[in-house]
Amino acid sequence: MVRFWAHDQAEFPLPEGHKFPLGKYRLLRERLISEGLARPEDIRRSEPADWALLGRVHQAQYLDRVREGRLSDREERVLGLPWSAELVERGRRSTQGTLEAARDAMATGYGMNLGGGTHHAGRAAGRGYCLFNDIAVAITQLREERPGLGPVAVVDCDVHQGDGTAELLQPDPAVFTLSLHGGANYPFRRATSDLDVELPTGTGDDDYLAHLEAALGGIEAWAAPELVIFLAGADPWEGDRLGRLALTKSGLAARDAMVLDRAERWGSVVTVALAGGYAPDLADTVDINLATARAVVARAG
């Protein structure tokens, strides 16, 4: 069985009607168990990431403001979430979950965080619901633990560009950052990934998959990565409130299969984080995330 990492027990207060899908994480964990994809003991609760670990990626002054509740009003607006001690606790647990999933991948071939993918957080700022950048933290720590770690590819299929990840990992020549996202969507000030694929509003299954296949070919031309970190965002779905693309659920399942199959062909181990998903009905986002987990379990079995 694949081991999953969860942090949904660490909830935080949100204003009435806020778009952040806080409830989906618990629902996903429960459905993994009810549908036989995981036993309760296969879903581990991640601990909070150590502040020193976060400091290897993020600016010390930024972390001090986060820890002490001194974010400015502007910083909170850019983050999109009100500061609370509970939010900080959850962000640290989500970050640690991706690191643990990456460790699992190195040990067994696959690892999955039932959250994570907080790809907008940059060195000195949280942005777009992302307080810390779990992807950069996980890669940085793995490099420390495994000095011989080979090439790493970040395959970011959230509908929004992974600007923070691009910013933080650009100096590392052994990491390839791919972001496949909507061109007319947040963030409106972009960083530069190794490969950015900007898709027109309304892009559907066939065109999306063709662009993804070509982008994966770009990674293959660079190197066969030892580790793939896959951000399996649910927000390219046609019904997503923040997406603007038009993928069906079957199209998203085909996306997952394409990434996982290509990684298998490369001989890569795979870490999955779920990134965004903002369907009006949480059940739709959970369905999409559950299909991703099912694809991972099928290949790990």
Secondary structure as a PSIPRED ss2 file (coil, helix, strand):
# PSIPRED VFORMAT (PSIPRED V4.0)

   1 M C   1.000  0.000  0.000
   2 V C   1.000  0.000  0.000
   3 R C   1.000  0.000  0.000
   4 F E   0.000  0.000  1.000
   5 W E   0.000  0.000  1.000
   6 A E   0.000  0.000  1.000
   7 H C   1.000  0.000  0.000
   8 D C   1.000  0.000  0.000
   9 Q C   1.000  0.000  0.000
  10 A C   1.000  0.000  0.000
  11 E C   1.000  0.000  0.000
  12 F C   1.000  0.000  0.000
  13 P C   1.000  0.000  0.000
  14 L C   1.000  0.000  0.000
  15 P C   1.000  0.000  0.000
  16 E C   1.000  0.000  0.000
  17 G C   1.000  0.000  0.000
  18 H C   1.000  0.000  0.000
  19 K C   1.000  0.000  0.000
  20 F C   1.000  0.000  0.000
  21 P C   1.000  0.000  0.000
  22 L C   1.000  0.000  0.000
  23 G C   1.000  0.000  0.000
  24 K H   0.000  1.000  0.000
  25 Y H   0.000  1.000  0.000
  26 R H   0.000  1.000  0.000
  27 L H   0.000  1.000  0.000
  28 L H   0.000  1.000  0.000
  29 R H   0.000  1.000  0.000
  30 E H   0.000  1.000  0.000
  31 R H   0.000  1.000  0.000
  32 L H   0.000  1.000  0.000
  33 I H   0.000  1.000  0.000
  34 S H   0.000  1.000  0.000
  35 E C   1.000  0.000  0.000
  36 G C   1.000  0.000  0.000
  37 L C   1.000  0.000  0.000
  38 A C   1.000  0.000  0.000
  39 R C   1.000  0.000  0.000
  40 P H   0.000  1.000  0.000
  41 E H   0.000  1.000  0.000
  42 D H   0.000  1.000  0.000
  43 I E   0.000  0.000  1.000
  44 R E   0.000  0.000  1.000
  45 R E   0.000  0.000  1.000
  46 S C   1.000  0.000  0.000
  47 E C   1.000  0.000  0.000
  48 P C   1.000  0.000  0.000
  49 A C   1.000  0.000  0.000
  50 D C   1.000  0.000  0.000
  51 W H   0.000  1.000  0.000
  52 A H   0.000  1.000  0.000
  53 L H   0.000  1.000  0.000
  54 L H   0.000  1.000  0.000
  55 G C   1.000  0.000  0.000
  56 R C   1.000  0.000  0.000
  57 V C   1.000  0.000  0.000
  58 H C   1.000  0.000  0.000
  59 Q C   1.000  0.000  0.000
  60 A H   0.000  1.000  0.000
  61 Q H   0.000  1.000  0.000
  62 Y H   0.000  1.000  0.000
  63 L H   0.000  1.000  0.000
  64 D H   0.000  1.000  0.000
  65 R H   0.000  1.000  0.000
  66 V H   0.000  1.000  0.000
  67 R H   0.000  1.000  0.000
  68 E H   0.000  1.000  0.000
  69 G C   1.000  0.000  0.000
  70 R C   1.000  0.000  0.000
  71 L C   1.000  0.000  0.000
  72 S C   1.000  0.000  0.000
  73 D H   0.000  1.000  0.000
  74 R H   0.000  1.000  0.000
  75 E H   0.000  1.000  0.000
  76 E H   0.000  1.000  0.000
  77 R H   0.000  1.000  0.000
  78 V H   0.000  1.000  0.000
  79 L H   0.000  1.000  0.000
  80 G C   1.000  0.000  0.000
  81 L C   1.000  0.000  0.000
  82 P C   1.000  0.000  0.000
  83 W C   1.000  0.000  0.000
  84 S C   1.000  0.000  0.000
  85 A H   0.000  1.000  0.000
  86 E H   0.000  1.000  0.000
  87 L H   0.000  1.000  0.000
  88 V H   0.000  1.000  0.000
  89 E H   0.000  1.000  0.000
  90 R H   0.000  1.000  0.000
  91 G H   0.000  1.000  0.000
  92 R H   0.000  1.000  0.000
  93 R H   0.000  1.000  0.000
  94 S H   0.000  1.000  0.000
  95 T H   0.000  1.000  0.000
  96 Q H   0.000  1.000  0.000
  97 G H   0.000  1.000  0.000
  98 T H   0.000  1.000  0.000
  99 L H   0.000  1.000  0.000
 100 E H   0.000  1.000  0.000
 101 A H   0.000  1.000  0.000
 102 A H   0.000  1.000  0.000
 103 R H   0.000  1.000  0.000
 104 D H   0.000  1.000  0.000
 105 A H   0.000  1.000  0.000
 106 M H   0.000  1.000  0.000
 107 A H   0.000  1.000  0.000
 108 T H   0.000  1.000  0.000
 109 G C   1.000  0.000  0.000
 110 Y E   0.000  0.000  1.000
 111 G E   0.000  0.000  1.000
 112 M E   0.000  0.000  1.000
 113 N E   0.000  0.000  1.000
 114 L C   1.000  0.000  0.000
 115 G C   1.000  0.000  0.000
 116 G C   1.000  0.000  0.000
 117 G C   1.000  0.000  0.000
 118 T C   1.000  0.000  0.000
 119 H C   1.000  0.000  0.000
 120 H C   1.000  0.000  0.000
 121 A C   1.000  0.000  0.000
 122 G C   1.000  0.000  0.000
 123 R C   1.000  0.000  0.000
 124 A C   1.000  0.000  0.000
 125 A C   1.000  0.000  0.000
 126 G C   1.000  0.000  0.000
 127 R E   0.000  0.000  1.000
 128 G C   1.000  0.000  0.000
 129 Y C   1.000  0.000  0.000
 130 C E   0.000  0.000  1.000
 131 L C   1.000  0.000  0.000
 132 F C   1.000  0.000  0.000
 133 N C   1.000  0.000  0.000
 134 D H   0.000  1.000  0.000
 135 I H   0.000  1.000  0.000
 136 A H   0.000  1.000  0.000
 137 V H   0.000  1.000  0.000
 138 A H   0.000  1.000  0.000
 139 I H   0.000  1.000  0.000
 140 T H   0.000  1.000  0.000
 141 Q H   0.000  1.000  0.000
 142 L H   0.000  1.000  0.000
 143 R H   0.000  1.000  0.000
 144 E H   0.000  1.000  0.000
 145 E H   0.000  1.000  0.000
 146 R C   1.000  0.000  0.000
 147 P C   1.000  0.000  0.000
 148 G C   1.000  0.000  0.000
 149 L C   1.000  0.000  0.000
 150 G C   1.000  0.000  0.000
 151 P C   1.000  0.000  0.000
 152 V E   0.000  0.000  1.000
 153 A E   0.000  0.000  1.000
 154 V E   0.000  0.000  1.000
 155 V E   0.000  0.000  1.000
 156 D E   0.000  0.000  1.000
 157 C C   1.000  0.000  0.000
 158 D C   1.000  0.000  0.000
 159 V C   1.000  0.000  0.000
 160 H C   1.000  0.000  0.000
 161 Q C   1.000  0.000  0.000
 162 G C   1.000  0.000  0.000
 163 D H   0.000  1.000  0.000
 164 G H   0.000  1.000  0.000
 165 T H   0.000  1.000  0.000
 166 A H   0.000  1.000  0.000
 167 E H   0.000  1.000  0.000
 168 L H   0.000  1.000  0.000
 169 L H   0.000  1.000  0.000
 170 Q C   1.000  0.000  0.000
 171 P C   1.000  0.000  0.000
 172 D C   1.000  0.000  0.000
 173 P C   1.000  0.000  0.000
 174 A C   1.000  0.000  0.000
 175 V E   0.000  0.000  1.000
 176 F E   0.000  0.000  1.000
 177 T E   0.000  0.000  1.000
 178 L E   0.000  0.000  1.000
 179 S E   0.000  0.000  1.000
 180 L E   0.000  0.000  1.000
 181 H E   0.000  0.000  1.000
 182 G E   0.000  0.000  1.000
 183 G C   1.000  0.000  0.000
 184 A C   1.000  0.000  0.000
 185 N C   1.000  0.000  0.000
 186 Y C   1.000  0.000  0.000
 187 P C   1.000  0.000  0.000
 188 F C   1.000  0.000  0.000
 189 R C   1.000  0.000  0.000
 190 R C   1.000  0.000  0.000
 191 A C   1.000  0.000  0.000
 192 T C   1.000  0.000  0.000
 193 S C   1.000  0.000  0.000
 194 D C   1.000  0.000  0.000
 195 L E   0.000  0.000  1.000
 196 D E   0.000  0.000  1.000
 197 V E   0.000  0.000  1.000
 198 E E   0.000  0.000  1.000
 199 L E   0.000  0.000  1.000
 200 P C   1.000  0.000  0.000
 201 T C   1.000  0.000  0.000
 202 G C   1.000  0.000  0.000
 203 T C   1.000  0.000  0.000
 204 G C   1.000  0.000  0.000
 205 D H   0.000  1.000  0.000
 206 D H   0.000  1.000  0.000
 207 D H   0.000  1.000  0.000
 208 Y H   0.000  1.000  0.000
 209 L H   0.000  1.000  0.000
 210 A H   0.000  1.000  0.000
 211 H H   0.000  1.000  0.000
 212 L H   0.000  1.000  0.000
 213 E H   0.000  1.000  0.000
 214 A H   0.000  1.000  0.000
 215 A H   0.000  1.000  0.000
 216 L H   0.000  1.000  0.000
 217 G H   0.000  1.000  0.000
 218 G H   0.000  1.000  0.000
 219 I H   0.000  1.000  0.000
 220 E H   0.000  1.000  0.000
 221 A H   0.000  1.000  0.000
 222 W H   0.000  1.000  0.000
 223 A C   1.000  0.000  0.000
 224 A C   1.000  0.000  0.000
 225 P C   1.000  0.000  0.000
 226 E C   1.000  0.000  0.000
 227 L E   0.000  0.000  1.000
 228 V E   0.000  0.000  1.000
 229 I E   0.000  0.000  1.000
 230 F E   0.000  0.000  1.000
 231 L E   0.000  0.000  1.000
 232 A C   1.000  0.000  0.000
 233 G C   1.000  0.000  0.000
 234 A C   1.000  0.000  0.000
 235 D C   1.000  0.000  0.000
 236 P C   1.000  0.000  0.000
 237 W E   0.000  0.000  1.000
 238 E C   1.000  0.000  0.000
 239 G C   1.000  0.000  0.000
 240 D C   1.000  0.000  0.000
 241 R C   1.000  0.000  0.000
 242 L C   1.000  0.000  0.000
 243 G C   1.000  0.000  0.000
 244 R C   1.000  0.000  0.000
 245 L C   1.000  0.000  0.000
 246 A C   1.000  0.000  0.000
 247 L E   0.000  0.000  1.000
 248 T C   1.000  0.000  0.000
 249 K H   0.000  1.000  0.000
 250 S H   0.000  1.000  0.000
 251 G H   0.000  1.000  0.000
 252 L H   0.000  1.000  0.000
 253 A H   0.000  1.000  0.000
 254 A H   0.000  1.000  0.000
 255 R H   0.000  1.000  0.000
 256 D H   0.000  1.000  0.000
 257 A H   0.000  1.000  0.000
 258 M H   0.000  1.000  0.000
 259 V H   0.000  1.000  0.000
 260 L H   0.000  1.000  0.000
 261 D H   0.000  1.000  0.000
 262 R H   0.000  1.000  0.000
 263 A H   0.000  1.000  0.000
 264 E H   0.000  1.000  0.000
 265 R H   0.000  1.000  0.000
 266 W H   0.000  1.000  0.000
 267 G C   1.000  0.000  0.000
 268 S C   1.000  0.000  0.000
 269 V E   0.000  0.000  1.000
 270 V E   0.000  0.000  1.000
 271 T E   0.000  0.000  1.000
 272 V E   0.000  0.000  1.000
 273 A E   0.000  0.000  1.000
 274 L C   1.000  0.000  0.000
 275 A C   1.000  0.000  0.000
 276 G C   1.000  0.000  0.000
 277 G C   1.000  0.000  0.000
 278 Y C   1.000  0.000  0.000
 279 A C   1.000  0.000  0.000
 280 P C   1.000  0.000  0.000
 281 D C   1.000  0.000  0.000
 282 L H   0.000  1.000  0.000
 283 A H   0.000  1.000  0.000
 284 D H   0.000  1.000  0.000
 285 T H   0.000  1.000  0.000
 286 V H   0.000  1.000  0.000
 287 D H   0.000  1.000  0.000
 288 I H   0.000  1.000  0.000
 289 N H   0.000  1.000  0.000
 290 L H   0.000  1.000  0.000
 291 A H   0.000  1.000  0.000
 292 T H   0.000  1.000  0.000
 293 A H   0.000  1.000  0.000
 294 R H   0.000  1.000  0.000
 295 A H   0.000  1.000  0.000
 296 V H   0.000  1.000  0.000
 297 V H   0.000  1.000  0.000
 298 A H   0.000  1.000  0.000
 299 R H   0.000  1.000  0.000
 300 A H   0.000  1.000  0.000
 301 G C   1.000  0.000  0.000
